[in-house]
Amino acid sequence: MTRGRLLALWAALVVLAACVSALIPPMQSPDEHSHVFRAQALAHGQLRMETPPGQSTGVYVDEGLIYFVQPHLWKIVSERAARLTPHEKELTHAKRWEGKAHFVQIPGTGYYFPLVYAPHAVGIGLGELLGLSVVHSYRLMRVVCIAASLALLVAAFRIARPPLLAIALLLLPMTVYQLVQPTLDGFTTSLAVLALSLFTRRIMEPEGGSRREDWVLAGCLFLLATSRVHLAPLLLLPLYLAWRRKSPAAAVPGVVALAATLAWTGYALATTVDARVKRDHTTAQLVLQYVQHPLDFVRIVWASVTDEKLGTEYSRSFIGVLGWLDTHLALHWYTALWIGLALCLLVSALRAPLRQAAEGRAVLVLGAVASVALAFFALLVTWTPHPAKTIEGIQGRYFIVPALAVAYALASPAGAAPPDRLRWVAWGLGGAFAAAALYALVEAILGRYH
């Protein structure tokens, strides 16, 4: 595809995503307000977060932004049937930047490397610089985040052709809902797809690529691991490529990314105070406990995934439980979209030359499995009270990037020409899945907020 067509595709996707985004009121994604606060602080140069005595870690943000956030957060989120009155909308939409900073506690963002908020900070900072109101600055931030995420996806698709299953995962109501809002999920998912595309091309074309791409891959994985800790096993991808090429020099980007991730994680753990969860044991104590008794961890994970209620939550929140986990799709959509994913998996597997680069494909699957295991482990030692019977805080959306890694394990080389019959089946199935997923998403949004 030519550069002009890629630009046109990117612009069309940005417009479509912005239209979907316009249907969703502000602050309607879990912890969205925390991400917006962090972005505004970064736009003002506050790279380090602070921890006043007796409080959790946080940042100083403009009082006008706090005023804008509060009614959307506490009224619409807290009361399902509540809507802002015309007078409340008028007041919040007329709010200007105050120029006065107030401290807010947002400890959950203290573990994230600041650079991952670059699109958010650019968007909201540009709004302030242009003299826009708070609401218009917020909307500009949404558009900038959408544009940045989709730019990464378009670049990734140009590097390596995505399998049908990967496209279906990116079209899930949960994936699209998070992409059109200024949280981290949209941007980090796009970073993951770019990293997976780079890795896939390298295992399919061992002699292709460049040293610059090695650094891009390592940089993407560093940002992923320092903002989504359960994806840290993917840091082994560039090291595998270096081992495969028998090149110590090629391992440098991967080693740098791994070392930088460990350094940042240590710094974040040492400087972030989170008083939201009261526990009798520290994270370090629990890590040691389960390292010494790994079968206890396996038992708790098994109890979690086989629990009927939790299993249903994982399944549905992977497809899409919107808002602050309070907005479900119509029940038939969960069955329909799971069947659609299964069909996309089947078609992708039939189209892929699985014997080619079999070892690299296996590495992707192992990385995905390790990421899922680490997601359970991280929430067990940081969020779940001890002793635990099941693990609290797991959401299905945490498994979307690992699922994408499995999908890319079914990729075909760029020059491969799958059978025509399967190609048309893939196009038809993909189109049907896209229509169903988008309809289910918009239906749920309109039913919840309008």
Secondary structure, DSSP 8 states (H G I E B T S, - for coil): --HHHHHHHHHHHHHHHHHHHHTS-TT-STTHHHHHHHHHHHHTT--S-B--TTS--EEEEEHHHHHHHHHIIIIIIT-TT----HHHHHHHHT----S-EEEEE-GGGGGS-GGGGHHHHHHHHHHHHTT--HHHHHHHHHHHHHHHHHHHHHHHHHHS---HHHHHHHHSHHHHHHHTTTSSHHHHHHHHHHHHHHHHHHHH-TT---HHHHHHHHHHHHHHHTTSGGGGGGGHHHHHHHHHHT-TGGGHHHHHHHHHHHHHHHHHHHH----SS--SS-HHHHHHHHHH-HHHHHHHHHHHHH-HHHHHHHHHHHH-EETTTTEE--HHHHHHHHHHHHHHHHHHHHHS-TTTTHHHHHHHHHHHHHHHHHHHHHHHHHTS-SS-SS--S--GGGGHHHHHHHHHTT---TT----HHHHHHHHHHHHHHHHHHHHHHHHHHHHHH-
